[in-house]
Amino acid sequence: MQPYVLVISLVLMVVVAAAFWWAARHSGIDASQAKVAGNVEGYRGGVFWGLVLVGLVVTLATLRPWPYDVSAAGDTVSVTATGSQWSWEIAPQEVPVGRPVVFKVTSNDVNHGFGVYDPDGTMLFQTQAMPGYVNQVSYTFTKPGKYRVFCMEYCGLVHHDMLDEINVK
Amino acid sequence: MAETASLRDLSSPTAVGAEPALAAVKLSMGLGGLVLVLLMLLGLCMRLSQGGSLSMEPTLFYQVMTAHGAGMVGTAALTGAAIMWFFLARHVQLIGWVYWLMLILFLLGVVLILGAIFAGGFAGAWTFLYPLPAHSGGVWEPGAAAAFLAGLISIGVGFLLFYLETGRAIIARYGNLSRALGWPLLFRGSQEDVPPPTVVASAAVIVFNGIGIVVGAAVLVISLINLYAPGFAIAPLLGKNMTYFFGHVFINATIYMAVIAVYKIIPEYTGRPWKTSRVFAAAWSAILLMVLAVYPHHLLQDTVMPGWALAIGQVVSYAAGLPLIAVTAFSLLVSLNRSGIRWDLASALLVTGVFGWTAGTIPAIIDAIIVVNRVMHNTLWVPGHFHFYLLIGEMAMAFGFMAWLTRARATEGLSGTGYWGLLAYLGGGIGVSVTFLVGGAMSVPRRWAVHLPEWVVQDRVGSLFAVLSIIGALVLLGRFMTRFASPGRA
């Protein structure tokens, strides 16, 4: 997903830059305000309602089904992950391919972030590890291998070394 | 001028149109620019360290990171407040010493924060996410964390006084905040005593940032007491909500204050007034509500949060972009079109600022989509978007205000060192931000002192762009400083 997100973002940012560039390039002709103001509110309305429409489509497309609906995961495997400064306690550390795994994540001390990376170094999902709470996230691994666990929330001076692994078979 | 008046004169409101605490405003901008460059150097050091080009122990890295974050937020807030104060004084009667008091409390806070970090070893990040200040892992003492929190409280109290005074002055002039927000025009179409854009924007910022600062002060005091009385504790989820509510509102307020410079200065160049219309009033009322409501997008990875709150975080993040794009940015582009605008450093920087703000919100909005946030949250994607709208947005507006404040009487045009400084700042800033975005797309976690070998290329490219942006900032700041003593304002 990440490369698509990057490309879409950069393209939209370039569109914004082009609009500003175009306006700057066409700023030098001294004309009457009335002429410029002719269709301004019409254009503004078009931009506004166009953005509203895009927003509705994106919202419906990304919130249905609800991204955190772990109850719909079916025949699941449960894994608990507990963060402490600066290590993870993950049980079990071995999970099967093809079955939904529900991660129940918490912390013994401060906020941590439980981020799971595939063997190629791409983040697959994450959730926060918070003392006193259990955040749940479901994921189905499709390939075997060693998946790395990184801490994704700054938790003190060894934050970058709070690493672990999950073995998917 | 108020800054040369006696103490007795300073105790009463100045006349409308006067410039109370003008010297303090200029001092704020100079300090802001200077601190910005120093903090950019710290940022460069962090990127060089991550890229393996500079040896920095993780302990020092995280201290520098804490100073960089707190300092940048403070710099943006101070420069934004200076802009709002300067232009609001044209419409309401402000008491100059309140600004000076805010500035003194700000500087006191800076001293406490720097002492906490570099003398006490505090490295809990500027977000001081509860209960981290009390859990240093044996690295910093409670006294260091207390000094850091007290420093933030000092700065917060200063800004609260600032908002109380600006709010008082607005109410004294317009009767109440709803009139200052333009609600009679918005809801009844009344054209009587319509407040100018500066007043509408200021009133909105006063309401949402006043609330934000009070919530921030509460979680700061709770954290402070918790250091010495661990039994005095709150739910970490509540602490997280309070911290991100405060942090989001406070950093957003910096841009919403700075954009007042665009509303005020650009019309001088285009000859087209920026007036309060029903659309403008509606946009700012929407901004007021959405800035307060949008903060759950910082908690999208806390699934224990109510689902409706997370959905609001996503939806409002998108909606909050509409007033910016369809009102401020759109109106600016229309205002420029065939206007015969006089381009100089000030006008170019201010337009650049709106561009940076608008473009920078795009990756921010995309990051607030839950399914995207799941793989982008707390990666370098996050500094990617906030560097864009702070460096090329808020700070470009601040530099534009500085350039306007010290502009020569004669038409200068856009050339020479100012032109090259702008290009370097803009090019470097875009490069820094886009490199972060690329890092985010590579899944590189943010706030890591040590990077894996496969990540260092983007670190090194980012460092080069950081050098370029620092050169640009130095040129812009140097131009301001050299004109500071004899501004020769038109």
Interface residues (C-beta under 8 A of the other chain):
Chain A: M1 Q2 P3 V5 L6 I8 S9 L10 L12 M13 V16 A17 A19 F20 A23 A24 H26 S27 G28 I29 D30 A31 Q33 K35 V36 A37 V40 E41 Y43 R44 V47 F48 L51 V52 G55 V58 T59 T62 L63 W66 P67 Y68 Q85 W86 D109 V110 N111 G113 G115 Y117 G121 T122 M123 L124 F125 Q126 T127 Q128 M130 P131 G132 Y133 V134 N135 Q136 V137 F150 C151 M152 E153 Y154 C155 G156 L157 V158 H159 H160 D161
Chain B: P58 T59 Y62 A123 G124 A125 T127 L129 P131 L132 H135 S136 G137 V139 A235 P236 L237 K240 T270 R272 V279 L299 Q301 D302 T303 V304 G307 L310 A311 Q314 V315 Y318 A319 G321 L322 I325 A326 V327 A329 F330 L332 L333 V334 L336 N337 R338 S339 G340 I341 W343 V351 V354 F355 T358 A359 I362 P363 I366 I369 I370 V371 V372 R374 V375 M376 H377 N378 T379 V434 L437 V438 G440 A441 M442 S443 P445 R447 W448 A449 V450 L452 E454
